[in-house]
Amino acid sequence: MEVKKDIRALTLQEITDLLKAKGEAKFRAKQIYEWLWQKTAHNFDDMSNLSKPLRDWLNQTFVINAVTISDQQISNDKTIKCAMKLHDGNVVESVLIPTKTRMTACISSQVGCSLTCKFCATGKLKRLRNLNADEIYDQVALVKNLAETKYSQALTNIVYMGMGEPLLNYAETIRSVDRITSPDGLNMSPSRITVSTAGIAKMIMKLGDDGVKFNLALSLHAANDEKRNHIMPINESNSLDNLEEALNYFYEKTGSRVTFEYIVFKDFNDGIQDAKELADFCRKTTAKVNIIEYNPIDDGEFKQTTPERLDAFVKHLEGKGVIVNVRRSRGKDIDAACGQLVNKNKSASQVFK
């Protein structure tokens, strides 16, 4: 039996051409597109302004491979972690992070991850496949709905900081941003979107060539190659010198300053010498820094730094003129904080055993 094509893989023009060949009016394609993207319909029968024969034809010809929430946990700080079930049974995780000023969706770009960063629970999983743009889009739409129904607030920000490396799923990541920011999609501003990468230099340069409008964050965590090689094997083929060149190219092309994400590990990268190296790298790349509290994972070799060492580290950076923001972790009690996804949530972790 022939496998039905997911209609969301088609462009508006492709849908228009198919309907034209069927003798349908051109405006019907736009109606279908609005149902798929603006109204996030997951069933052709819900498309109430289409004729029944047209809906029947859509059901016979296409499928909508929708993402659903199979499980969710709510933290003491109101963070919500969702296990998102895909059409093939795989599961990824997405998080709604509420604060006084923001409602942020943290979304995944791959099923699992191939980068094996030592401090990250997701890095212990295999990468099973990339997500399609519509699967990324569905995560945002579902988390957006949670923000509105649970907290009566609009979604304000999106971060591609969940499972996977977005730049190793480049085409679908870019397509998902296009759908999220399009007037015939969710119509969110690209300035509200941040894509985070572990550091693939050639793809960072491609972002510059493509003139992307969203924000870019780099998971740095050490500003010397020896330490970064130890915790992030990707650095062996994407050294700090290579990243410096790529980041400066990106800045020249887009005018957008990159943010370095820097998790502080006790007695590993939290000393004054580490701060000096980080300040120097920031100066070379016109970057700002988010300092992130470390969230322990099962069998992890690292520990949280002390408040005293963290304070000295931050003060040194600020003394060197670096823009620094210290980010406090949220959702730790449900393993929804940075680096913890698929640490203990059985609904997701069992898929990868």
BAVO-70772 format. One record per residue (C-alpha): y, x, z. Coordinates in nm, 2 decimals, always signed. Layout:
N
<r><Y>Y</Y><X>X</X><Z>Z</Z></r>
...
This chain:
353
<r><Y>+0.00</Y><X>+0.00</X><Z>+0.00</Z></r>
<r><Y>+0.34</Y><X>+0.13</X><Z>-0.09</Z></r>
<r><Y>+0.56</Y><X>+0.23</X><Z>+0.20</Z></r>
<r><Y>+0.88</Y><X>+0.04</X><Z>+0.22</Z></r>
<r><Y>+1.20</Y><X>+0.25</X><Z>+0.20</Z></r>
<r><Y>+1.44</Y><X>+0.24</X><Z>+0.49</Z></r>
<r><Y>+1.75</Y><X>+0.06</X><Z>+0.35</Z></r>
<r><Y>+1.98</Y><X>+0.27</X><Z>+0.56</Z></r>
<r><Y>+1.89</Y><X>+0.58</X><Z>+0.36</Z></r>
<r><Y>+2.08</Y><X>+0.42</X><Z>+0.06</Z></r>
<r><Y>+2.45</Y><X>+0.45</X><Z>-0.01</Z></r>
<r><Y>+2.66</Y><X>+0.14</X><Z>-0.07</Z></r>
<r><Y>+2.67</Y><X>+0.22</X><Z>-0.44</Z></r>
<r><Y>+2.29</Y><X>+0.24</X><Z>-0.45</Z></r>
<r><Y>+2.26</Y><X>-0.10</X><Z>-0.29</Z></r>
<r><Y>+2.52</Y><X>-0.24</X><Z>-0.52</Z></r>
<r><Y>+2.33</Y><X>-0.11</X><Z>-0.83</Z></r>
<r><Y>+2.00</Y><X>-0.26</X><Z>-0.70</Z></r>
<r><Y>+2.16</Y><X>-0.60</X><Z>-0.64</Z></r>
<r><Y>+2.34</Y><X>-0.59</X><Z>-0.98</Z></r>
<r><Y>+2.00</Y><X>-0.54</X><Z>-1.15</Z></r>
<r><Y>+1.88</Y><X>-0.85</X><Z>-0.96</Z></r>
<r><Y>+2.17</Y><X>-1.05</X><Z>-1.08</Z></r>
<r><Y>+2.34</Y><X>-1.07</X><Z>-0.74</Z></r>
<r><Y>+2.72</Y><X>-1.06</X><Z>-0.70</Z></r>
<r><Y>+2.87</Y><X>-0.72</X><Z>-0.61</Z></r>
<r><Y>+3.02</Y><X>-0.84</X><Z>-0.28</Z></r>
<r><Y>+2.67</Y><X>-0.90</X><Z>-0.15</Z></r>
<r><Y>+2.61</Y><X>-0.53</X><Z>-0.12</Z></r>
<r><Y>+2.92</Y><X>-0.49</X><Z>+0.10</Z></r>
<r><Y>+2.80</Y><X>-0.77</X><Z>+0.32</Z></r>
<r><Y>+2.46</Y><X>-0.60</X><Z>+0.36</Z></r>
<r><Y>+2.63</Y><X>-0.27</X><Z>+0.43</Z></r>
<r><Y>+2.85</Y><X>-0.43</X><Z>+0.70</Z></r>
<r><Y>+2.55</Y><X>-0.58</X><Z>+0.87</Z></r>
<r><Y>+2.37</Y><X>-0.25</X><Z>+0.87</Z></r>
<r><Y>+2.65</Y><X>-0.03</X><Z>+1.00</Z></r>
<r><Y>+2.93</Y><X>-0.23</X><Z>+1.15</Z></r>
<r><Y>+2.71</Y><X>-0.50</X><Z>+1.31</Z></r>
<r><Y>+2.41</Y><X>-0.26</X><Z>+1.35</Z></r>
<r><Y>+2.17</Y><X>-0.54</X><Z>+1.25</Z></r>
<r><Y>+1.80</Y><X>-0.44</X><Z>+1.28</Z></r>
<r><Y>+1.66</Y><X>-0.75</X><Z>+1.11</Z></r>
<r><Y>+1.74</Y><X>-0.89</X><Z>+0.77</Z></r>
<r><Y>+1.69</Y><X>-1.24</X><Z>+0.89</Z></r>
<r><Y>+2.00</Y><X>-1.19</X><Z>+1.12</Z></r>
<r><Y>+2.22</Y><X>-1.15</X><Z>+0.81</Z></r>
<r><Y>+2.33</Y><X>-1.51</X><Z>+0.82</Z></r>
<r><Y>+2.58</Y><X>-1.51</X><Z>+0.53</Z></r>
<r><Y>+2.32</Y><X>-1.41</X><Z>+0.28</Z></r>
<r><Y>+2.10</Y><X>-1.66</X><Z>+0.10</Z></r>
<r><Y>+1.75</Y><X>-1.71</X><Z>+0.22</Z></r>
<r><Y>+1.60</Y><X>-1.58</X><Z>-0.11</Z></r>
<r><Y>+1.81</Y><X>-1.27</X><Z>-0.08</Z></r>
<r><Y>+1.70</Y><X>-1.21</X><Z>+0.28</Z></r>
<r><Y>+1.34</Y><X>-1.27</X><Z>+0.17</Z></r>
<r><Y>+1.37</Y><X>-1.01</X><Z>-0.11</Z></r>
<r><Y>+1.52</Y><X>-0.76</X><Z>+0.14</Z></r>
<r><Y>+1.23</Y><X>-0.82</X><Z>+0.38</Z></r>
<r><Y>+0.98</Y><X>-0.77</X><Z>+0.09</Z></r>
<r><Y>+1.15</Y><X>-0.46</X><Z>-0.04</Z></r>
<r><Y>+1.29</Y><X>-0.26</X><Z>+0.25</Z></r>
<r><Y>+1.26</Y><X>-0.19</X><Z>+0.62</Z></r>
<r><Y>+1.51</Y><X>-0.10</X><Z>+0.89</Z></r>
<r><Y>+1.36</Y><X>+0.17</X><Z>+1.11</Z></r>
<r><Y>+1.55</Y><X>+0.08</X><Z>+1.42</Z></r>
<r><Y>+1.57</Y><X>+0.28</X><Z>+1.74</Z></r>
<r><Y>+1.50</Y><X>+0.09</X><Z>+2.07</Z></r>
<r><Y>+1.55</Y><X>+0.17</X><Z>+2.43</Z></r>
<r><Y>+1.20</Y><X>+0.19</X><Z>+2.59</Z></r>
<r><Y>+1.31</Y><X>+0.30</X><Z>+2.93</Z></r>
<r><Y>+1.63</Y><X>+0.37</X><Z>+3.13</Z></r>
<r><Y>+1.73</Y><X>+0.52</X><Z>+3.46</Z></r>
<r><Y>+2.06</Y><X>+0.48</X><Z>+3.64</Z></r>
<r><Y>+2.19</Y><X>+0.76</X><Z>+3.86</Z></r>
<r><Y>+2.37</Y><X>+0.73</X><Z>+4.19</Z></r>
<r><Y>+2.69</Y><X>+0.83</X><Z>+3.99</Z></r>
<r><Y>+2.62</Y><X>+0.55</X><Z>+3.74</Z></r>
<r><Y>+2.50</Y><X>+0.79</X><Z>+3.46</Z></r>
<r><Y>+2.24</Y><X>+0.61</X><Z>+3.25</Z></r>
<r><Y>+1.96</Y><X>+0.81</X><Z>+3.09</Z></r>
<r><Y>+1.77</Y><X>+0.63</X><Z>+2.81</Z></r>
<r><Y>+1.44</Y><X>+0.70</X><Z>+2.65</Z></r>
<r><Y>+1.49</Y><X>+0.61</X><Z>+2.28</Z></r>
<r><Y>+1.18</Y><X>+0.51</X><Z>+2.10</Z></r>
<r><Y>+1.17</Y><X>+0.59</X><Z>+1.73</Z></r>
<r><Y>+0.99</Y><X>+0.39</X><Z>+1.46</Z></r>
<r><Y>+0.70</Y><X>+0.64</X><Z>+1.45</Z></r>
<r><Y>+0.65</Y><X>+0.63</X><Z>+1.83</Z></r>
<r><Y>+0.83</Y><X>+0.95</X><Z>+1.91</Z></r>
<r><Y>+1.09</Y><X>+0.95</X><Z>+2.19</Z></r>
<r><Y>+1.42</Y><X>+1.12</X><Z>+2.24</Z></r>
<r><Y>+1.67</Y><X>+1.09</X><Z>+2.52</Z></r>
<r><Y>+2.03</Y><X>+0.98</X><Z>+2.52</Z></r>
<r><Y>+2.27</Y><X>+0.96</X><Z>+2.81</Z></r>
<r><Y>+2.57</Y><X>+0.75</X><Z>+2.90</Z></r>
<r><Y>+2.81</Y><X>+0.95</X><Z>+3.12</Z></r>
<r><Y>+3.08</Y><X>+0.74</X><Z>+3.28</Z></r>
<r><Y>+3.39</Y><X>+0.90</X><Z>+3.45</Z></r>
<r><Y>+3.72</Y><X>+0.76</X><Z>+3.56</Z></r>
<r><Y>+3.88</Y><X>+0.84</X><Z>+3.22</Z></r>
<r><Y>+3.59</Y><X>+0.85</X><Z>+2.98</Z></r>
<r><Y>+3.27</Y><X>+0.69</X><Z>+2.86</Z></r>
<r><Y>+3.07</Y><X>+0.96</X><Z>+2.69</Z></r>
<r><Y>+2.74</Y><X>+0.93</X><Z>+2.49</Z></r>
<r><Y>+2.53</Y><X>+1.24</X><Z>+2.49</Z></r>
<r><Y>+2.29</Y><X>+1.21</X><Z>+2.19</Z></r>
<r><Y>+1.99</Y><X>+1.39</X><Z>+2.04</Z></r>
<r><Y>+1.96</Y><X>+1.54</X><Z>+1.69</Z></r>
<r><Y>+1.59</Y><X>+1.64</X><Z>+1.69</Z></r>
<r><Y>+1.26</Y><X>+1.54</X><Z>+1.84</Z></r>
<r><Y>+1.21</Y><X>+1.84</X><Z>+2.06</Z></r>
<r><Y>+1.36</Y><X>+2.18</X><Z>+1.99</Z></r>
<r><Y>+1.26</Y><X>+2.51</X><Z>+1.84</Z></r>
<r><Y>+1.50</Y><X>+2.74</X><Z>+2.01</Z></r>
<r><Y>+1.32</Y><X>+2.80</X><Z>+2.35</Z></r>
<r><Y>+1.63</Y><X>+2.87</X><Z>+2.56</Z></r>
<r><Y>+1.50</Y><X>+2.98</X><Z>+2.90</Z></r>
<r><Y>+1.73</Y><X>+2.76</X><Z>+3.11</Z></r>
<r><Y>+1.66</Y><X>+2.43</X><Z>+2.92</Z></r>
<r><Y>+1.38</Y><X>+2.18</X><Z>+2.98</Z></r>
<r><Y>+1.40</Y><X>+2.06</X><Z>+2.62</Z></r>
<r><Y>+1.35</Y><X>+2.42</X><Z>+2.50</Z></r>
<r><Y>+1.00</Y><X>+2.41</X><Z>+2.65</Z></r>
<r><Y>+0.90</Y><X>+2.14</X><Z>+2.39</Z></r>
<r><Y>+0.79</Y><X>+2.17</X><Z>+2.04</Z></r>
<r><Y>+1.02</Y><X>+2.06</X><Z>+1.76</Z></r>
<r><Y>+0.83</Y><X>+1.77</X><Z>+1.60</Z></r>
<r><Y>+1.09</Y><X>+1.67</X><Z>+1.34</Z></r>
<r><Y>+1.46</Y><X>+1.61</X><Z>+1.27</Z></r>
<r><Y>+1.62</Y><X>+1.28</X><Z>+1.33</Z></r>
<r><Y>+1.76</Y><X>+1.08</X><Z>+1.04</Z></r>
<r><Y>+2.13</Y><X>+1.00</X><Z>+1.04</Z></r>
<r><Y>+2.06</Y><X>+0.63</X><Z>+1.11</Z></r>
<r><Y>+1.85</Y><X>+0.73</X><Z>+1.42</Z></r>
<r><Y>+2.14</Y><X>+0.94</X><Z>+1.55</Z></r>
<r><Y>+2.37</Y><X>+0.65</X><Z>+1.47</Z></r>
<r><Y>+2.15</Y><X>+0.40</X><Z>+1.65</Z></r>
<r><Y>+2.16</Y><X>+0.61</X><Z>+1.97</Z></r>
<r><Y>+2.54</Y><X>+0.59</X><Z>+1.97</Z></r>
<r><Y>+2.54</Y><X>+0.21</X><Z>+1.90</Z></r>
<r><Y>+2.29</Y><X>+0.15</X><Z>+2.18</Z></r>
<r><Y>+2.48</Y><X>+0.36</X><Z>+2.43</Z></r>
<r><Y>+2.80</Y><X>+0.20</X><Z>+2.32</Z></r>
<r><Y>+2.65</Y><X>-0.14</X><Z>+2.39</Z></r>
<r><Y>+2.54</Y><X>-0.01</X><Z>+2.74</Z></r>
<r><Y>+2.90</Y><X>+0.10</X><Z>+2.82</Z></r>
<r><Y>+3.03</Y><X>-0.24</X><Z>+2.72</Z></r>
<r><Y>+2.76</Y><X>-0.45</X><Z>+2.89</Z></r>
<r><Y>+2.71</Y><X>-0.25</X><Z>+3.21</Z></r>
<r><Y>+3.06</Y><X>-0.12</X><Z>+3.28</Z></r>
<r><Y>+3.28</Y><X>-0.34</X><Z>+3.06</Z></r>
<r><Y>+3.44</Y><X>-0.03</X><Z>+2.90</Z></r>
<r><Y>+3.45</Y><X>+0.10</X><Z>+2.55</Z></r>
<r><Y>+3.27</Y><X>+0.42</X><Z>+2.44</Z></r>
<r><Y>+3.54</Y><X>+0.69</X><Z>+2.42</Z></r>
<r><Y>+3.35</Y><X>+1.01</X><Z>+2.34</Z></r>
<r><Y>+3.03</Y><X>+1.14</X><Z>+2.17</Z></r>
<r><Y>+2.87</Y><X>+1.47</X><Z>+2.23</Z></r>
<r><Y>+2.58</Y><X>+1.61</X><Z>+2.02</Z></r>
<r><Y>+2.44</Y><X>+1.79</X><Z>+2.33</Z></r>
<r><Y>+2.10</Y><X>+1.61</X><Z>+2.38</Z></r>
<r><Y>+1.77</Y><X>+1.72</X><Z>+2.25</Z></r>
<r><Y>+1.76</Y><X>+1.96</X><Z>+1.95</Z></r>
<r><Y>+2.00</Y><X>+2.19</X><Z>+1.76</Z></r>
<r><Y>+2.23</Y><X>+1.98</X><Z>+1.54</Z></r>
<r><Y>+2.30</Y><X>+2.27</X><Z>+1.30</Z></r>
<r><Y>+1.93</Y><X>+2.30</X><Z>+1.22</Z></r>
<r><Y>+1.95</Y><X>+1.94</X><Z>+1.11</Z></r>
<r><Y>+2.28</Y><X>+1.99</X><Z>+0.93</Z></r>
<r><Y>+2.28</Y><X>+1.73</X><Z>+0.65</Z></r>
<r><Y>+2.17</Y><X>+1.44</X><Z>+0.88</Z></r>
<r><Y>+2.41</Y><X>+1.54</X><Z>+1.15</Z></r>
<r><Y>+2.70</Y><X>+1.54</X><Z>+0.91</Z></r>
<r><Y>+2.59</Y><X>+1.21</X><Z>+0.76</Z></r>
<r><Y>+2.57</Y><X>+1.06</X><Z>+1.10</Z></r>
<r><Y>+2.92</Y><X>+1.17</X><Z>+1.19</Z></r>
<r><Y>+3.04</Y><X>+1.02</X><Z>+0.86</Z></r>
<r><Y>+2.88</Y><X>+0.68</X><Z>+0.95</Z></r>
<r><Y>+3.01</Y><X>+0.69</X><Z>+1.31</Z></r>
<r><Y>+3.37</Y><X>+0.76</X><Z>+1.20</Z></r>
<r><Y>+3.38</Y><X>+0.55</X><Z>+0.89</Z></r>
<r><Y>+3.59</Y><X>+0.23</X><Z>+0.88</Z></r>
<r><Y>+3.27</Y><X>+0.05</X><Z>+0.76</Z></r>
<r><Y>+3.07</Y><X>+0.21</X><Z>+1.05</Z></r>
<r><Y>+3.17</Y><X>+0.24</X><Z>+1.41</Z></r>
<r><Y>+3.52</Y><X>+0.36</X><Z>+1.31</Z></r>
<r><Y>+3.55</Y><X>+0.62</X><Z>+1.59</Z></r>
<r><Y>+3.79</Y><X>+0.91</X><Z>+1.56</Z></r>
<r><Y>+3.63</Y><X>+1.25</X><Z>+1.48</Z></r>
<r><Y>+3.85</Y><X>+1.40</X><Z>+1.75</Z></r>
<r><Y>+3.64</Y><X>+1.21</X><Z>+2.00</Z></r>
<r><Y>+3.32</Y><X>+1.38</X><Z>+1.87</Z></r>
<r><Y>+3.19</Y><X>+1.72</X><Z>+1.98</Z></r>
<r><Y>+2.89</Y><X>+1.89</X><Z>+1.81</Z></r>
<r><Y>+2.73</Y><X>+2.16</X><Z>+2.02</Z></r>
<r><Y>+2.54</Y><X>+2.45</X><Z>+1.88</Z></r>
<r><Y>+2.34</Y><X>+2.74</X><Z>+2.03</Z></r>
<r><Y>+2.50</Y><X>+2.96</X><Z>+1.76</Z></r>
<r><Y>+2.37</Y><X>+2.96</X><Z>+1.40</Z></r>
<r><Y>+2.64</Y><X>+3.18</X><Z>+1.24</Z></r>
<r><Y>+2.59</Y><X>+3.08</X><Z>+0.87</Z></r>
<r><Y>+2.60</Y><X>+2.71</X><Z>+0.96</Z></r>
<r><Y>+2.91</Y><X>+2.75</X><Z>+1.16</Z></r>
<r><Y>+3.07</Y><X>+2.90</X><Z>+0.85</Z></r>
<r><Y>+2.94</Y><X>+2.60</X><Z>+0.64</Z></r>
<r><Y>+3.11</Y><X>+2.37</X><Z>+0.89</Z></r>
<r><Y>+3.44</Y><X>+2.55</X><Z>+0.81</Z></r>
<r><Y>+3.37</Y><X>+2.53</X><Z>+0.43</Z></r>
<r><Y>+3.31</Y><X>+2.16</X><Z>+0.47</Z></r>
<r><Y>+3.63</Y><X>+2.11</X><Z>+0.66</Z></r>
<r><Y>+3.48</Y><X>+1.90</X><Z>+0.94</Z></r>
<r><Y>+3.72</Y><X>+1.71</X><Z>+1.16</Z></r>
<r><Y>+3.51</Y><X>+1.69</X><Z>+1.48</Z></r>
<r><Y>+3.51</Y><X>+1.94</X><Z>+1.76</Z></r>
<r><Y>+3.27</Y><X>+2.24</X><Z>+1.78</Z></r>
<r><Y>+3.12</Y><X>+2.37</X><Z>+2.10</Z></r>
<r><Y>+2.91</Y><X>+2.69</X><Z>+2.13</Z></r>
<r><Y>+2.65</Y><X>+2.73</X><Z>+2.40</Z></r>
<r><Y>+2.74</Y><X>+3.09</X><Z>+2.49</Z></r>
<r><Y>+2.62</Y><X>+3.15</X><Z>+2.85</Z></r>
<r><Y>+2.66</Y><X>+3.53</X><Z>+2.82</Z></r>
<r><Y>+2.91</Y><X>+3.75</X><Z>+2.64</Z></r>
<r><Y>+2.69</Y><X>+4.05</X><Z>+2.59</Z></r>
<r><Y>+2.40</Y><X>+4.06</X><Z>+2.35</Z></r>
<r><Y>+2.14</Y><X>+4.20</X><Z>+2.60</Z></r>
<r><Y>+2.18</Y><X>+3.91</X><Z>+2.84</Z></r>
<r><Y>+2.21</Y><X>+3.65</X><Z>+2.57</Z></r>
<r><Y>+1.90</Y><X>+3.78</X><Z>+2.40</Z></r>
<r><Y>+1.71</Y><X>+3.73</X><Z>+2.72</Z></r>
<r><Y>+1.81</Y><X>+3.37</X><Z>+2.77</Z></r>
<r><Y>+1.86</Y><X>+3.26</X><Z>+2.41</Z></r>
<r><Y>+1.63</Y><X>+3.41</X><Z>+2.15</Z></r>
<r><Y>+1.85</Y><X>+3.27</X><Z>+1.87</Z></r>
<r><Y>+2.10</Y><X>+3.55</X><Z>+1.96</Z></r>
<r><Y>+1.86</Y><X>+3.82</X><Z>+1.82</Z></r>
<r><Y>+1.94</Y><X>+3.69</X><Z>+1.47</Z></r>
<r><Y>+2.29</Y><X>+3.56</X><Z>+1.55</Z></r>
<r><Y>+2.45</Y><X>+3.84</X><Z>+1.75</Z></r>
<r><Y>+2.79</Y><X>+3.81</X><Z>+1.92</Z></r>
<r><Y>+2.95</Y><X>+4.01</X><Z>+1.64</Z></r>
<r><Y>+2.81</Y><X>+3.77</X><Z>+1.38</Z></r>
<r><Y>+2.92</Y><X>+3.47</X><Z>+1.59</Z></r>
<r><Y>+3.27</Y><X>+3.62</X><Z>+1.63</Z></r>
<r><Y>+3.30</Y><X>+3.64</X><Z>+1.25</Z></r>
<r><Y>+3.17</Y><X>+3.29</X><Z>+1.20</Z></r>
<r><Y>+3.39</Y><X>+3.13</X><Z>+1.47</Z></r>
<r><Y>+3.71</Y><X>+3.30</X><Z>+1.33</Z></r>
<r><Y>+3.62</Y><X>+3.18</X><Z>+0.98</Z></r>
<r><Y>+3.57</Y><X>+2.83</X><Z>+1.12</Z></r>
<r><Y>+3.91</Y><X>+2.84</X><Z>+1.30</Z></r>
<r><Y>+4.08</Y><X>+2.97</X><Z>+0.98</Z></r>
<r><Y>+3.93</Y><X>+2.68</X><Z>+0.78</Z></r>
<r><Y>+3.98</Y><X>+2.40</X><Z>+1.02</Z></r>
<r><Y>+4.25</Y><X>+2.50</X><Z>+1.27</Z></r>
<r><Y>+4.02</Y><X>+2.38</X><Z>+1.54</Z></r>
<r><Y>+3.97</Y><X>+2.59</X><Z>+1.86</Z></r>
<r><Y>+3.60</Y><X>+2.62</X><Z>+1.96</Z></r>
<r><Y>+3.49</Y><X>+2.55</X><Z>+2.32</Z></r>
<r><Y>+3.24</Y><X>+2.79</X><Z>+2.48</Z></r>
<r><Y>+2.99</Y><X>+2.63</X><Z>+2.71</Z></r>
<r><Y>+2.90</Y><X>+2.87</X><Z>+2.99</Z></r>
<r><Y>+2.64</Y><X>+2.79</X><Z>+3.25</Z></r>
<r><Y>+2.67</Y><X>+3.01</X><Z>+3.55</Z></r>
<r><Y>+2.34</Y><X>+3.15</X><Z>+3.69</Z></r>
<r><Y>+2.33</Y><X>+3.32</X><Z>+4.02</Z></r>
<r><Y>+2.33</Y><X>+3.70</X><Z>+4.00</Z></r>
<r><Y>+2.28</Y><X>+3.69</X><Z>+3.63</Z></r>
<r><Y>+2.60</Y><X>+3.61</X><Z>+3.44</Z></r>
<r><Y>+2.84</Y><X>+3.51</X><Z>+3.73</Z></r>
<r><Y>+2.98</Y><X>+3.85</X><Z>+3.82</Z></r>
<r><Y>+3.33</Y><X>+3.99</X><Z>+3.75</Z></r>
<r><Y>+3.20</Y><X>+4.22</X><Z>+3.48</Z></r>
<r><Y>+3.05</Y><X>+3.90</X><Z>+3.31</Z></r>
<r><Y>+3.39</Y><X>+3.73</X><Z>+3.34</Z></r>
<r><Y>+3.56</Y><X>+4.04</X><Z>+3.18</Z></r>
<r><Y>+3.32</Y><X>+4.02</X><Z>+2.89</Z></r>
<r><Y>+3.38</Y><X>+3.65</X><Z>+2.85</Z></r>
<r><Y>+3.75</Y><X>+3.68</X><Z>+2.86</Z></r>
<r><Y>+3.74</Y><X>+3.95</X><Z>+2.60</Z></r>
<r><Y>+3.52</Y><X>+3.74</X><Z>+2.37</Z></r>
<r><Y>+3.76</Y><X>+3.44</X><Z>+2.42</Z></r>
<r><Y>+4.05</Y><X>+3.66</X><Z>+2.31</Z></r>
<r><Y>+3.87</Y><X>+3.76</X><Z>+2.00</Z></r>
<r><Y>+3.79</Y><X>+3.40</X><Z>+1.90</Z></r>
<r><Y>+4.08</Y><X>+3.19</X><Z>+2.03</Z></r>
<r><Y>+3.83</Y><X>+2.99</X><Z>+2.24</Z></r>
<r><Y>+3.85</Y><X>+2.79</X><Z>+2.56</Z></r>
<r><Y>+3.57</Y><X>+2.77</X><Z>+2.82</Z></r>
<r><Y>+3.38</Y><X>+2.49</X><Z>+2.99</Z></r>
<r><Y>+3.21</Y><X>+2.63</X><Z>+3.30</Z></r>
<r><Y>+2.89</Y><X>+2.43</X><Z>+3.37</Z></r>
<r><Y>+2.70</Y><X>+2.40</X><Z>+3.69</Z></r>
<r><Y>+2.34</Y><X>+2.51</X><Z>+3.65</Z></r>
<r><Y>+2.08</Y><X>+2.23</X><Z>+3.69</Z></r>
<r><Y>+1.74</Y><X>+2.37</X><Z>+3.79</Z></r>
<r><Y>+1.44</Y><X>+2.28</X><Z>+3.58</Z></r>
<r><Y>+1.07</Y><X>+2.29</X><Z>+3.67</Z></r>
<r><Y>+0.94</Y><X>+2.65</X><Z>+3.66</Z></r>
<r><Y>+1.29</Y><X>+2.78</X><Z>+3.59</Z></r>
<r><Y>+1.37</Y><X>+3.14</X><Z>+3.67</Z></r>
<r><Y>+1.74</Y><X>+3.08</X><Z>+3.75</Z></r>
<r><Y>+1.94</Y><X>+2.95</X><Z>+4.04</Z></r>
<r><Y>+2.28</Y><X>+2.79</X><Z>+4.09</Z></r>
<r><Y>+2.55</Y><X>+3.04</X><Z>+4.17</Z></r>
<r><Y>+2.74</Y><X>+3.02</X><Z>+4.50</Z></r>
<r><Y>+3.08</Y><X>+2.84</X><Z>+4.53</Z></r>
<r><Y>+3.24</Y><X>+3.18</X><Z>+4.62</Z></r>
<r><Y>+3.11</Y><X>+3.36</X><Z>+4.31</Z></r>
<r><Y>+3.20</Y><X>+3.07</X><Z>+4.09</Z></r>
<r><Y>+3.56</Y><X>+3.06</X><Z>+4.23</Z></r>
<r><Y>+3.60</Y><X>+3.44</X><Z>+4.17</Z></r>
<r><Y>+3.46</Y><X>+3.41</X><Z>+3.82</Z></r>
<r><Y>+3.70</Y><X>+3.13</X><Z>+3.73</Z></r>
<r><Y>+4.00</Y><X>+3.30</X><Z>+3.88</Z></r>
<r><Y>+3.94</Y><X>+3.61</X><Z>+3.68</Z></r>
<r><Y>+3.93</Y><X>+3.41</X><Z>+3.36</Z></r>
<r><Y>+4.25</Y><X>+3.22</X><Z>+3.44</Z></r>
<r><Y>+4.41</Y><X>+3.55</X><Z>+3.53</Z></r>
<r><Y>+4.34</Y><X>+3.67</X><Z>+3.18</Z></r>
<r><Y>+4.50</Y><X>+3.36</X><Z>+3.03</Z></r>
<r><Y>+4.17</Y><X>+3.18</X><Z>+2.94</Z></r>
<r><Y>+4.18</Y><X>+2.80</X><Z>+2.94</Z></r>
<r><Y>+3.90</Y><X>+2.70</X><Z>+3.18</Z></r>
<r><Y>+3.75</Y><X>+2.37</X><Z>+3.28</Z></r>
<r><Y>+3.48</Y><X>+2.35</X><Z>+3.54</Z></r>
<r><Y>+3.25</Y><X>+2.07</X><Z>+3.46</Z></r>
<r><Y>+3.05</Y><X>+1.91</X><Z>+3.74</Z></r>
<r><Y>+2.71</Y><X>+1.79</X><Z>+3.65</Z></r>
<r><Y>+2.63</Y><X>+1.42</X><Z>+3.65</Z></r>
<r><Y>+2.30</Y><X>+1.24</X><Z>+3.66</Z></r>
<r><Y>+2.11</Y><X>+1.52</X><Z>+3.83</Z></r>
<r><Y>+1.91</Y><X>+1.28</X><Z>+4.05</Z></r>
<r><Y>+1.75</Y><X>+1.13</X><Z>+3.73</Z></r>
<r><Y>+1.73</Y><X>+1.46</X><Z>+3.54</Z></r>
<r><Y>+2.00</Y><X>+1.36</X><Z>+3.30</Z></r>
<r><Y>+2.23</Y><X>+1.66</X><Z>+3.35</Z></r>
<r><Y>+2.28</Y><X>+1.94</X><Z>+3.11</Z></r>
<r><Y>+1.96</Y><X>+2.12</X><Z>+3.03</Z></r>
<r><Y>+1.74</Y><X>+1.87</X><Z>+3.21</Z></r>
<r><Y>+1.64</Y><X>+1.63</X><Z>+2.94</Z></r>
<r><Y>+1.27</Y><X>+1.56</X><Z>+2.93</Z></r>
<r><Y>+1.22</Y><X>+1.75</X><Z>+3.25</Z></r>
<r><Y>+1.05</Y><X>+1.47</X><Z>+3.45</Z></r>
<r><Y>+1.10</Y><X>+1.15</X><Z>+3.26</Z></r>
<r><Y>+0.73</Y><X>+1.06</X><Z>+3.18</Z></r>
<r><Y>+0.83</Y><X>+0.81</X><Z>+2.91</Z></r>
<r><Y>+0.96</Y><X>+1.09</X><Z>+2.70</Z></r>
<r><Y>+0.77</Y><X>+1.40</X><Z>+2.82</Z></r>
<r><Y>+0.42</Y><X>+1.25</X><Z>+2.76</Z></r>
<r><Y>+0.49</Y><X>+1.23</X><Z>+2.39</Z></r>
<r><Y>+0.52</Y><X>+1.61</X><Z>+2.37</Z></r>
<r><Y>+0.20</Y><X>+1.71</X><Z>+2.57</Z></r>
